[in-house]
Amino acid sequence: SSCFFTLPVRGSEGLYMVNGPPSFTESTAFQRDSGKNCKAVAFSKDGSLFAWCNGEKVNIVNVTNAELLCSFDLPKAVCLEFSPKNNVLATWQAYTTAKDGTAGVPNLQLHDVKTGKCLKSFIQKKMQNWCPCWADDESICARNVNNEVHFFENNNFNTIANKLHLQKVNDFVLSPGAQPTKVAVYVPGSKGAPSFVRLYQYPNFNGPQSALANKSFFKADKVTMLWNKKATAVLVIASTEVDKTGASYYGEQTLHYIATNGESAVVQLPKNGPIYDVVWNPNSVEFCAVYGFMPAKATVFNLKCDPVFDFGTGPRNAAYYSPHGHILVLAGFGNLRGQMEVWDVKNYKLISKPVASDSTYFAWCPDGEHIVTATCAPRLRVSNGYKIWHYTGSLLHSYEVPSNEEMWQVSWQPFLDGVFPAKAVKYQAVPSELPSAEPKPAQAYRPPALRNKPVTSSKLHEDEPPQNMKPPGSSDKPLSKTALKNQRKHEAKKAAKQEARADANQEPAQSLASQNAPRSAAPAVTSGDPEVDKKIKNLKKKLKAIEQLKEQAAAGKQLEKNQLEKIQKESALLQELEDLELGL
């Protein structure tokens, strides 16, 4: 896969293309556009065409040889997008009304890529969701107009083929993949009526009976709808602008699951706090959520919305599955320090923990092996640049712009699924010319009085360890409560047996000797009062049990509430024992 994919870099140094691994050199085929006014870039879905606007024209080139295919006079264009099969280029510029208040000119244009002709112009006031949405085969195209969704067929934009009319459609998403196309629509609640998301199959839109599925909820000012790749289900993150409890300035989020077969559920997240990110595995049968007050939890769920694997807690607010779905990166960007955890999804093993500090952007390369992280303006104005990594943790290439310049965007050239075959997961870091990027750990502030004293670890919280939630050898059928209880008992017994066996194997000589001799070499001390002796014996028994519980907890076992309470009594018991032994 050497060198046949590229990364466009857009910033105050202009627009240029960088060759991908292993060379990382600037592409000589693509002429650098040195203007400081490049507002937007776009690749076609298959990565064969590239378009950009430079404040004068919108240009489209063939990526392999950088041949200019067509050029449009659109100095004000700020958004570009290709239709999925490269037939149409959509462009958008800010909408302006005329001085006398009359309606402005249409500002959303659809251009025929082959002929350069303008197929249709629309007035599209908002930049948000400006672009029409196509089915992957371009058989239908849809846009939201005055709270209803208009559908066009086969890129004929002069005839509205269908309308989806509900009281107020705020947002919609078409399903990916082959026909039939399904549509998820969101209607916000009003006057005490709940918000709802409905799934339809195009073109069956008549009445609520025709919907494939429907889920209503009260807590929603805005929603994010995520289709899985196989178009069998949608995840809905519903958020309120404000959290009524005052617990969070993120507002309040809930996660809902809706399947095209009509099933729906609320995904139960075991920690309170914001939902930072939710992503589908490309295999469409699992999804990962990152949620909860910091340190955040991350959990993978199956289609029954049962947890399959819990990553414990850590400094993270984002999750990214690799294109083939067998690697998952959990990361802490934005106000966190850029720690990444790279996990092998099949075996739930940690592969690497690279750190990309100050990152504002992360993207998997379509090859499923490489990752780009970047620090871009306007999010951060200093030390702009990008880094290219191998998922095993090796930093392969790093570029920082000169201090007076800015970088606004970097991205991978896309490829269609199947171009890059899936490869086995590696654990060994791949070789690199660059030293690993270990940021200097920030020194915690220490008040003058403590500066010459030894540092004591002062973690505010211990992170929860990762744990597999899938009972071993289980099918995906949910277990009854009693079955779960029995299974836990069985596992605890098994673990205890294994531990005993391990102990026995480790020190056979010692164990024989110690079986006969009393535990301490000193003769057993008695106080002369049988009552006190009995109490001492009981206390020692309790303390020994606490010791065992602590060992189990250290080994990652989830303890029950009463067991945790026992552990908390340890110091009081030790004090009592000491008092008795001293004869107080």
Disulfide bonds with the S-S distance in Angstrom:
none
